[in-house]
Amino acid sequence: MKVDYLIFAAHPDDAELAMGGTIAKLVNQGATVGIIDLTRGEMGTRGTVESRDAETAAATKILGVQLRENLDLPDGNLSAKKEFMLKVVEKIREHTPKIIFAPYFNDRHPDHIGASELVKQAMFFSGLEKIETYSGGIKQERFRPFKLFYFMQTYEFEPTFVVDISEYFEQKMDSLKAYGTQFFNPGIKGPETFISKMNFTKYIEARARVYGFHIGKDFGEPFFSEERIELDINDYVKYLR
């Protein structure tokens, strides 16, 4: 399936947590959006692989995402090793996205750092003719997305741009609530984790409000680009009207 945007996330729920509002906005605007979860989150303290699969399916439906796949790479061991990189290259060439997203390259969770480097390398090598990958026994054509943007997880960075998600913030939060075993949920018993506390949920809302304030909106999601981005000032003025 061809997509306009393809998000690579280390674990199920990472995409919703970092850019769920942006995903919902893109889908609402008619874009085709895909999410590739690199692992199934099997090392997570709470929940099981089966429960997280069910939660992922529910969250995907809430956001309206047209494509969601899992590469089933080892949770807790993500890196830019060649075997993993080629699997990501296959997905980039299969879905030919214009833009791809990945975790920011410095974060609290080592898997987020590994996923970031993995996707960056795959983006470059997917454009090389001599990197051979196959789908259904047929050699894939080389393809390189136009841009790679990084999303924020735990550690903050100075964003290159912020997306207004004011109309989609509640949809984002609903998608997070679908992950009942992971985020604050008084109805589920289990050991407390960094993200299962009520304060973490409040932090996600507060951060969205702060970045929204930076652009004069109610809620926003920040992104970083290592490359310069062109801005059509006429389109921006039309947006402001």
C-alpha positions as CSV (number, residue, x, y, z in Angstrom):
1,M,0.0,0.0,0.0
2,K,1.3,3.4,-1.0
3,V,1.2,6.1,1.8
4,D,1.9,9.8,2.0
5,Y,3.4,9.6,5.5
6,L,5.0,6.7,7.3
7,I,5.7,6.7,11.1
8,F,8.3,4.3,12.5
9,A,7.9,3.8,16.3
10,A,9.9,1.6,18.6
11,H,6.9,0.3,20.5
12,P,3.1,0.2,20.1
13,D,1.7,3.4,21.7
14,D,4.9,5.5,20.9
15,A,3.3,7.0,17.7
16,E,0.1,7.9,19.5
17,L,2.0,9.4,22.5
18,A,4.4,11.5,20.4
19,M,2.2,12.6,17.5
20,G,-1.3,11.2,17.8
21,G,-2.8,14.6,17.1
22,T,-0.7,15.1,14.0
23,I,-1.7,11.7,12.7
24,A,-5.4,12.4,13.2
25,K,-5.0,15.7,11.5
26,L,-3.2,14.3,8.5
27,V,-5.9,11.6,8.1
28,N,-8.7,14.1,8.4
29,Q,-7.1,16.2,5.7
30,G,-7.2,13.3,3.3
31,A,-3.6,12.0,3.6
32,T,-2.8,8.3,3.7
33,V,-0.9,7.5,6.9
34,G,0.9,4.4,8.0
35,I,2.5,3.3,11.2
36,I,5.2,0.7,11.5
37,D,5.8,-0.5,15.1
38,L,9.3,-2.0,15.2
39,T,8.7,-4.2,18.3
40,R,5.6,-5.7,20.0
41,G,6.6,-4.2,23.4
42,E,7.1,-7.6,24.8
43,M,9.6,-6.3,27.5
44,G,7.0,-4.0,28.9
45,T,6.3,-4.2,32.7
46,R,2.6,-4.1,32.2
47,G,0.3,-6.0,29.9
48,T,1.1,-8.8,27.5
49,V,1.9,-9.0,23.8
50,E,-1.7,-10.1,23.2
51,S,-3.2,-7.3,25.2
52,R,-1.0,-4.7,23.5
53,D,-1.9,-6.1,20.1
54,A,-5.6,-5.6,20.9
55,E,-4.9,-2.1,22.3
56,T,-3.0,-1.2,19.2
57,A,-5.8,-2.2,17.0
58,A,-8.3,-0.1,19.0
59,A,-6.0,3.0,18.9
60,T,-5.4,2.6,15.2
61,K,-9.2,2.6,14.6
62,I,-9.6,5.7,16.7
63,L,-7.0,7.6,14.7
64,G,-8.3,6.3,11.4
65,V,-4.9,5.2,10.3
66,Q,-5.1,3.2,7.0
67,L,-2.0,1.0,7.5
68,R,-0.4,-0.5,10.6
69,E,2.3,-3.2,10.7
70,N,4.8,-4.6,13.1
71,L,8.3,-5.7,12.2
72,D,8.5,-7.9,15.3
73,L,12.1,-6.8,16.1
74,P,13.4,-7.6,19.6
75,D,12.1,-5.2,22.2
76,G,14.9,-3.9,24.4
77,N,17.5,-4.6,21.7
78,L,16.9,-2.1,18.8
79,S,20.0,-1.0,16.9
80,A,21.0,-0.1,13.4
81,K,22.4,-3.6,12.7
82,K,22.2,-4.5,9.0
83,E,19.5,-7.2,9.4
84,F,17.1,-4.7,11.0
85,M,18.0,-1.9,8.6
86,L,17.1,-4.0,5.6
87,K,13.7,-4.8,7.0
88,V,13.0,-1.1,7.4
89,V,14.3,-0.5,3.9
90,E,11.8,-3.0,2.6
91,K,9.0,-1.2,4.2
92,I,10.1,2.2,2.9
93,R,10.4,0.8,-0.7
94,E,7.1,-1.0,-0.3
95,H,5.0,1.9,0.9
96,T,7.0,4.8,-0.9
97,P,6.1,7.5,1.6
98,K,6.9,11.2,0.8
99,I,7.7,11.9,4.5
100,I,8.8,9.5,7.3
101,F,8.9,10.1,11.0
102,A,11.1,8.5,13.7
103,P,11.9,9.1,17.4
104,Y,14.3,11.9,18.2
105,F,17.9,10.6,18.5
106,N,18.4,11.4,22.2
107,D,15.9,10.0,24.6
108,R,15.4,8.3,28.0
109,H,14.7,4.9,26.4
110,P,17.6,3.2,24.6
111,D,15.2,1.6,22.1
112,H,14.1,5.1,21.0
113,I,17.7,6.0,20.3
114,G,18.3,2.7,18.4
115,A,15.1,3.2,16.4
116,S,16.1,6.7,15.4
117,E,19.5,5.7,14.1
118,L,17.9,2.6,12.4
119,V,15.4,4.6,10.5
120,K,17.9,7.3,9.5
121,Q,20.2,4.7,8.0
122,A,17.4,2.9,6.3
123,M,16.2,6.1,4.7
124,F,19.6,6.7,3.1
125,F,20.2,3.1,2.0
126,S,16.7,2.7,0.6
127,G,17.8,5.1,-2.2
128,L,20.8,3.0,-3.2
129,E,20.6,0.7,-6.2
130,K,23.1,-1.8,-4.9
131,I,21.2,-2.3,-1.6
132,E,19.0,-5.2,-2.7
133,T,15.7,-6.1,-1.0
134,Y,12.8,-8.3,-2.2
135,S,9.1,-8.4,-1.6
136,G,7.2,-11.5,-2.7
137,G,10.3,-12.8,-4.4
138,I,10.5,-9.6,-6.6
139,K,13.4,-7.2,-6.3
140,Q,12.2,-3.9,-5.0
141,E,13.1,-0.6,-6.8
142,R,15.2,1.9,-4.9
143,F,13.3,4.7,-3.3
144,R,14.1,7.5,-0.8
145,P,11.6,9.7,1.0
146,F,11.8,13.4,0.6
147,K,12.2,14.2,4.4
148,L,12.8,12.6,7.8
149,F,11.2,14.3,10.7
150,Y,11.8,13.4,14.4
151,F,9.1,13.4,17.0
152,M,9.5,14.1,20.7
153,Q,9.1,11.4,23.4
154,T,10.5,12.0,26.8
155,Y,13.5,14.3,26.3
156,E,12.6,17.7,24.9
157,F,14.4,19.5,22.1
158,E,14.2,22.8,20.3
159,P,11.6,22.1,17.6
160,T,12.0,23.0,14.0
161,F,8.3,23.3,13.7
162,V,5.1,22.7,15.7
163,V,1.9,21.3,14.4
164,D,-1.4,22.7,15.6
165,I,-3.4,19.8,17.0
166,S,-6.1,21.8,18.8
167,E,-9.0,20.2,16.9
168,Y,-7.5,16.7,17.4
169,F,-6.1,16.7,20.9
170,E,-9.1,14.8,22.4
171,Q,-8.8,12.2,19.6
172,K,-5.1,11.8,20.5
173,M,-5.9,11.3,24.2
174,D,-8.7,8.8,23.3
175,S,-6.1,6.8,21.3
176,L,-3.8,6.8,24.4
177,K,-6.7,5.6,26.6
178,A,-7.0,2.6,24.3
179,Y,-3.7,1.4,25.8
180,G,-5.3,0.6,29.2
181,T,-2.5,-1.5,30.4
182,Q,0.2,1.1,29.7
183,F,-1.1,4.5,30.8
184,F,-3.0,5.6,33.9
185,N,-6.0,3.4,34.4
186,P,-7.3,2.8,38.0
187,G,-9.3,-0.2,36.8
188,I,-6.1,-2.2,36.0
189,K,-3.8,-3.6,38.7
190,G,-0.1,-4.0,38.2
191,P,3.2,-2.5,39.1
192,E,3.5,1.3,38.6
193,T,5.7,2.5,35.8
194,F,7.0,5.8,34.5
195,I,4.1,6.2,32.1
196,S,1.3,4.6,34.2
197,K,1.1,7.5,36.7
198,M,-1.6,10.1,36.5
199,N,1.1,12.8,36.5
200,F,2.5,11.5,33.3
201,T,-0.9,11.9,31.5
202,K,-1.1,15.4,33.0
203,Y,2.4,16.1,31.7
204,I,1.4,15.0,28.1
205,E,-1.5,17.5,28.2
206,A,0.7,20.2,29.7
207,R,3.4,19.8,27.1
208,A,0.9,19.9,24.3
209,R,-0.5,23.2,25.8
210,V,3.0,24.7,26.0
211,Y,3.9,24.0,22.4
212,G,0.4,25.1,21.3
213,F,1.0,28.4,23.2
214,H,4.3,28.8,21.3
215,I,2.3,29.0,18.0
216,G,-0.7,30.8,19.4
217,K,-2.9,27.7,19.5
218,D,-4.4,25.6,22.2
219,F,-2.4,22.4,21.6
220,G,0.7,21.6,19.6
221,E,3.1,18.7,18.8
222,P,6.8,19.5,18.2
223,F,9.1,18.1,15.5
224,F,12.7,18.4,14.5
225,S,14.4,18.3,11.1
226,E,18.2,18.0,10.5
227,E,17.6,19.8,7.2
228,R,16.2,23.1,6.2
229,I,12.5,23.3,5.4
230,E,11.0,25.6,2.8
231,L,8.0,27.7,3.8
232,D,5.7,29.1,1.2
233,I,4.8,32.4,2.9
234,N,1.6,32.8,0.8
235,D,0.3,29.4,1.9
236,Y,1.1,30.4,5.5
237,V,-0.8,33.7,5.2
238,K,-3.8,31.8,3.8
239,Y,-3.7,29.4,6.8
240,L,-3.8,32.3,9.2
241,R,-7.0,33.8,7.6
